[in-house]
Amino acid sequence: MISRRALVPRLALAATGGAGLWLLRDRLPWPPLAVHFANGRDTPWQPLPPSGGLIEIPVTVNGTPLRAVVDSGAQFSAIDTALARQLGLRRPMTAPILAYGVSGGPVLTHTVRVNLAAPGLSAPNLRAAVLDLAPISAVTGRDFQMLIGRDVLGQLVVEADFPRARARFLAPGVYAPPRDAVTAPLRQSGGAPVIAIQVEAAEPVEVLVDTGSSSLLALSEAAARQAGLLAAGRPAQSAHSVSLGGLRLNRVVVARSVGIASVRLDNVAVQIYQPAPNAPAPSGLLGGGLFRRFRMALDLGGGWLHLVRPSPLVVSASFAG
């Protein structure tokens, strides 16, 4: 059992936490992407920032060094608008696309072609959406200019060892979970990885596995109501969230328990958001507030999420009880 104090932050980041969910509506097919490992197996470990709870790594785009966030909530990769302009990335002669955050209205944008590289890894000719990421990165106090989405992540395994503040990528089939790993199956819903969780005694609900969210759990109003979190007399507080659609004021309710596979967490602050009209938003987001307690591996192609508790040599205040 993992105990967690109920903490309602002054600025809760349900939809992003620094990157977050966004979805694209585009009638044009996106070309297949080839991801190459220098040694054919894996990349070197890269250090993670000491704060933020995100998988943020150094990369290069067309030879320019920058920081990128690994975001399983993003359907496709994205690059910051100002950086795209600075690099002189030309807009292709294609129709514009609509990008959606978890709340707020859609954003009309376009795509560009870039050559993405990280230590030991390359993804040439990547088609990336152009989005204004600066407000989102500013909220987290991090300076990232790119999101690495499921177009890239679907072709590899990302392993993030948060207790030791490091992360790496592995080729499909290379990662072998340790014996003490908690392994939870993922289901594809519209191309998005979802996992079944249980909030208190309610029926299980499927939520998006979102490494771009710094919060532990966010639920849509409909899912929160079904779980009994909006029952009359239940205490709630207000908190802000930032996503692609802008800053929003949401509610935060403490769930007495949340179960993910064999992991149980007590007194979890759950942010409740109102999805934008007609937006293809999920029922909820499961994010970095959970993952940073573990050494985790996300295998989108294989359909698995692996969670490994820290060794006794790694002491974390999150593991009490």
N, C-alpha and C positions, 0 to 999 in steps of 0.2 A: 504494500500500500504506500502511496506517495501522498503526504499531507501538504497542503498549500494554504497559506494565509490568504484571506480574501482581501485583495488589494484593488482599490478603484483608483487608477492613475488620473492625474489631472488632464492628461491628454491620452486617451486610449485610442489605439490605431487598429480599428477592426478591419478595414478594407485593405490597408496597405502595410502599415508598420514599416514603410520604407519602399515597398514595391507594390505587391499586391495583385489582386484579381483585376483583370480586364479582359474583355472578350471582343472579338472582331466579327463584324458581318461583312463579308467580301464575296462577291460572286465569282471572282477569278480564282483559278486553282493556284495554290502555292507550290512551286517546284520542289522536287525532293532534295534533301540536304545530305551531304556526305560529311561526317565527322571523322577526323583522322587522329589516331594516337601515335606519337612519335615512336614509342616502343611496342605498339600494338596491344598494350594491356592496360596501362594506367598512367596517371600524371603524378608528379611529385606532390607531396602535401604542401598546401599554401596556408599561411597564417590568416586567421579570422580576426576582425577587430574586437577589442575587449568589451565593447558595449553594442547594444542595438539588437542582438539576437538574430541577425540575418546572416545568410551565407554570402558574404561579400568578398570578392576575390579580385586580384589584378588581372587585367586582360589588355589586349591591344586591338584597336579597330583601324584597319588600313595603316598599321604601323604606329598609331598614336596610342600611348599608354593611358589607361583610365581604370576606373573601378566599376565593377558590375555586380549586380545582385542576382543570385540564382532564384528564380521565381516560378515554382510549379503551378501557381495560380494564373500565370500568363499563358494564353493560348499560343502566342507567338512572341519572339524576341522583339525588343524595342530599343530605340536609341533616343537620347535627349534632343529636342528640337534645336537648341543653341549649338550643340556639338555637331549635329548634322550640317548646320549652316557653316560652322567654322571649318569643317573638313571639305566643304564644297561638294557634298553628296548630291548628285543630280536626281531630281524627281522623275521617275519613269513615266512613260506615256500610258498610264493605266488609270482606271476609274478610282475615285477616292473611296475610302473605307470608313466605317463607323467603329469607334472603339468605346467600350462600355466599362465603367467602374462598377463596384458592387452597389453603389448608390449614386444619385445625381444623374444628370443628363448625359447623352452620348457626345463624343467628340469626333468631329470630322477631320480625317488626317489622310496620309499617304504612306507609301513605303519607299525604302531605298535599298540598294545592294551594298553590303559591306563584307570585308574579309575579317572574321573574328579569330583571334588566337589567344590561347592561355598557355602557360608553361606546360609543355608536353602534349598540347592539343591544338588542333586547327579546324575551323569550320569556314571554308572559303565560300564566297558567293552566297552569303546568308541574306535573305530578304527580311528586313526589319521594319517595323512600324516606327514612325516619327511621332513622339509624344513629349509633352512638356513634363519632364520628370523632376525639374528643379524644385518645385514646391514640396513634392513628396520627400525628396532627399533632405531638404532643409528641416523638415519636421523632426526627422530622426537624428539630426546632427551629423549625418554622414554625407560624403561627397561622391555619390555614384552617378553615372551618366548612362547606364545601360541596364536592361533587364534581359536575362537569359531565360527564355521561355521553353514551353514544352516541345517546340519544334526541334530544339537542340537536346533537351533533357530526355526525350523519348528514345534517343539513340545511345544512351550511356547510363551509368549508375552514378549518382552523386552520394558521396559519403562525407558526413560532417561530424567531426568529433568535437562537440562544443566544450566538454570539460577540459580538453587540451587546446582549444581554440585553433583548430586546423580543419582543412577540407581538401578533398581531392575528387577526381573523376576516374571511373573505371569502365572498361569496355564491357558490353553485355556478356554475361556468363562468367566473368572473372571474379566478381565479389562472392565470397563464401561467408555467410553469417556465422558468428560463434554460437556455441551450444546454448549459452544463456540468453540469446537474443529473444526478444518478444517480436514475433512475426505476425503481421496483420495483412490480410489480403486487400487489394484495391480492386475496385470495379471502374470500368470506363463508362462515363455518362456524358455523351456528347463530346467525347475526346478528352474529358477532364477526369483526373483521378479522384474518386470519392471513396470514403471509408465509413463504415457504420460505427456510430458511437451511441452510448446510452446516457441520457441526462436524467439523473434521479431515477424514479421508477417508471418513466414514460417509455413508450415504444421506441426502439432504436431509430435514429435518423441518420441519413447519409449526408456527410459534409465534405467539402473540397479540401484536399491536402494541399496547403498553401504555404510554401516556404518563404513567400514574400510578405507574409503577415507576421508582425511581431507579437500580436496578442495570442493567448492560448486558444480561446474559442470565441467565435462570433456566430450568432444565429439570426436568421431573418425573423421578422415579427411573427410570421405564420408558424415557423418551426418552434419559436420560443413559446407561443401560445399553446401549441400542441404538447409541449413538454411541461406545461403548467407554470412556467416562469412569469407569466403575466397575470396570474390569478389575483383577484381583489385582495388588497391588504398586504401584498408582498412588497417589501421595501425595494426601492429602486433609486439610483442616482443618475445624474447626467454626465455625459462625457462626449468629447469630440472624436471624430474619426476623419481621416483624410484619405481620399482615393482619387482616381482619375477624374471623377466628377466634381471634386472640390471638397471643402471642409463641411462636415455635417454634425449636427448635435443628435446624439443617440442616447439610449438608456443603457444602464449597466445593472444587472441583477446577479446576485450570488447564488449559484447552484450548489446544493448540498453535496452532490457527487457527480462525477463524470467518468464514464468507463470507456476505455479504448483497448480492445482485445483484453488481455489480462491485467492491464494497468488501470488502477483506480485512483482518482484524484479527488480530494475533498475541498469544499469551500472554494469553488472556482468562480472568479468574476467573469461573467458572460456578457459580451456587448451585443446589443440588439439593434439591428439596422432595418431600415425600410428600403427594399430594393426599388430602383428606378422603374417607372412604368415601361413595360415592354422589354426590359433588359433581361438577358438570359442569365440571371443571377442564381447562385446555388442556395440551398437551404442553410448553409453555414460554412464557416472557414475554420480549419484546424491548423494552427500556425506555430510560430517559433517559441511561444510561451511553453509549449510542450517539448519541442525538439531540442531546445538548448539544455534540457535536463539529461540528455542522453548522447551517446555516440549513435547516430542514426544513419541509415542508408535508404535511399529512395530509388527504387527500380521501377520506373514507369512502364518500360517495355515488358518486364516480367510480371508486373502487377503485384508488387510487394512493398511494404514498409517495414523496415527492421529497426528496432529500438534496443540498444544495449546500455544497461546501467553502468555508471562510472565504476572503475576499480576502486578498492579501498584506499589506494594511494591518492586518489583525486577526491578531495573533500568538498562537498557542496551543501550549502545551507538549505537548498531546495529539498534535500532528502532527509526529512525529519519524521520519524514515526514509521 
